Structures are given as structure tokens and as C-alpha cells.
């Protein structure tokens, strides 16, 4: 029975892929997807909303496999369809551009994306830790005859990115190498999701409390994220009391892949100054925070644009590089002291950050770090820069 289902699936997808290869593309149809077709977030979301607001001549279509999400987007006035529905397949087949933040074979229905549809991978962060081919390029997976036949009959599953986006020449070079695509196809536009940091006076600002968000990077090791709390002195009661003295709110947001232990969730529910953020898209609120705390998450590259303080807490730096993933840079070369190697030290640094103005040395280093990873755009929205470049590409291909 499983063999029959596999053959039927390959046949069905093969027909769709043939259609994707021969059907003409509509220059006014752009499809968008994100995070395995399940979420509405990240660069895809930010750019989708910009296109809807400022380029009404474009039919911007959100593609998902989450029917509740589709219903929610339709209620907001957006066009959204299930990736496997007839109309969803139609729009994917005829789109001139397809935008993803992971890969087209997970964010969209891969067989519908023919070679004439240009895939623009908006990605989901500037890399501090090594990614894609730089991390996994040496790994060779040997498949049996059945696996090789399935791969041969599924060419649409191969990784394909016609364009990537970067923030400046440095990140352009890094992403070009990591994805193994020509540097000319990595467009320097900035990330659409970072538009929230432009003209921040119009964004939400914290007033009653000093708001701090802690965002560690993904851990693939078992119990990896839990260890950040268990092994480095995270005492909910002590930390909450100390934060309360200084009118500080601490929000914890783990990587979506990692989950907090139940006992920690229970403890924090009783705290007035510590909470978790489980929202789908942190960029809805990130501009409202007064300070970011992270270890190796690329979120800090984005937060540099806020011009607000960033504290680094590399609790497990040596273990992380050994057991998790190598970094592109020496950690100290692309981060800012003071560093915290346990929770008591981190809480002290947060309090100091809140109660004192940053020294000129810190501000100078902050500006240098920002210039290292971002190109100045004179407060022009990254989404606008991206859409202008895409229009140029379309005109050049006429």
C-alpha cells in the first residue's frame, strides 16, 4: 500500500511539475510562504505586507498549509490560499516570483514552482554561526536504489535559489558562499523585517518598565536550551525580586525548535517580572524593547539598527562551538562587552545598563559593529529597496 501511495504521489507531482515548466508566468502574480508553510512571520510577512500596501498592482498571494492562518489572513483583507488547493496550486504555477524564508520545497508546494518562476529566498537572519553548505557541505548521504529513483523523479525538491538578499557587501559574500550561488545574485537590500526599526518614533515604546528580551539561539543538543537555565544559576525567585527593585521586566523567548521545561514554565507563571514570549513573530514587538540579550543568535545583527543596548551572554561558548556549530567570526570580534557567563552576572549587567548611560567607548564600538554588517540606507525602507531591485530585474528580462 505504501508503495502504491508513493508511486501515485510521484505521478501526481510529476504532472504538476510539467505544468509548472510549460505554463506562462504572470508578472503581476507573486506568491509568499514562510516557515514550512505553517506560520505568518519573518521577512516573507514583512515584504508581503509592504507589497500589499504600496504595490496594489501586484497580486500578492500568501501560501500556507495552515487553514486557520489562511482564514485569519483573509479576515484581514489579504489573499491567502492553501498550498494544495486548486486555486493555491494555480497561483503557484503562474507566479513570476516566489518568496520564501527557508526553502521553496518546505515553504511552498515545490512541484508548482517551475524554473521560469524566480525564487527569492529572503532567509531568516544574518549568519553568525555557519549555515547551509558551510556547515553541512561535507556531509554525504548515501541512498539505496529506491531513494535515488525517488530523487531522480523529484527534481523540484532540489535546493534552488535564484536570488538571496543581504545587508551589505560583507554579508553578501558570506551568503553567496554559504548557498553556493554567484555573488551577483545576492541582492544588497537589507531585510524587510528590519523596517520596524526605521522611524522608531512611530513604533511601540516601553514607558512604565525597562523591558529586556532574552533570545538565545537554537540548540540541537538534547536538553541544550534547558541547560541555559539549569546550569548557570537561573533562580526565578531571586532574579524576579532583583528585577522588581529596578522596575525591569525580563521576557524569555526560546528558539521555536526548543521548548522550556514544564517546571520552569510553572515557576515563571508566578513571577511578576519574568515571562515567556510565544508569539509567532517577534518582529511585531521587537522595537518596543529597551535592551536585547542573546548569545549567538543573529537577532542581534537586526537589533543593531534599533541603536539600543545589546548584552551578550555566551554561557556555553566553548561547548557550543564544539558540540553545536562553528562560527564565521571570532566571537569577541563581532560582539560587545561586558559579557555574562552566568545569570547572576547577566542580571547585574542588565541593571547597570538600565541605570547608566552607555560610555562613549561602547557607543563607538556599537556604531562600528553596525557599519560592519549594515549598509546605510538613509532611513529608506528595506522593502522599498528590494521591490525596486526586483522591478529592475523584471525589466531587464523583458
Buried (B, 14 or more C-beta within 10 A) or exposed (E): EEEEEEEEEBEEBBEBBEBBBEBEBEBEBBBBBBBEBBBBBBBBBBBBBBBBEEBEEBBBBBBBBBEEBBEBBEEEEBBBBBBEBEEBBBBBBBBBBBBBBBBBBBBBBBBBBBEBBBBBBBBBBBBBBBBBBBBEEEEEEEEEEEEEEBEEBBBBBEBBBBBBBBBBEBBBEBBBBBBEBEEEBBBBBBBBBBBBBBEBEEBBEBEEBBBBBBBBBBBEEEEBBBBBBEBBBBBBEEBBEBBBEBEBBBBBBBBEEBEBEEEBEEBBEEBEBBBBBEEBBBBBBBBBBBBBBBBBBBBBBBBBBBEBBBBBBBBBBEEBBEEBBEBBEEBEEBBBEEBBBEBBBBBEBBBEBBEEEBEEEBEEBBEEBBEBBBBEBEEEBBBBBBBEBBEEBEEEEE
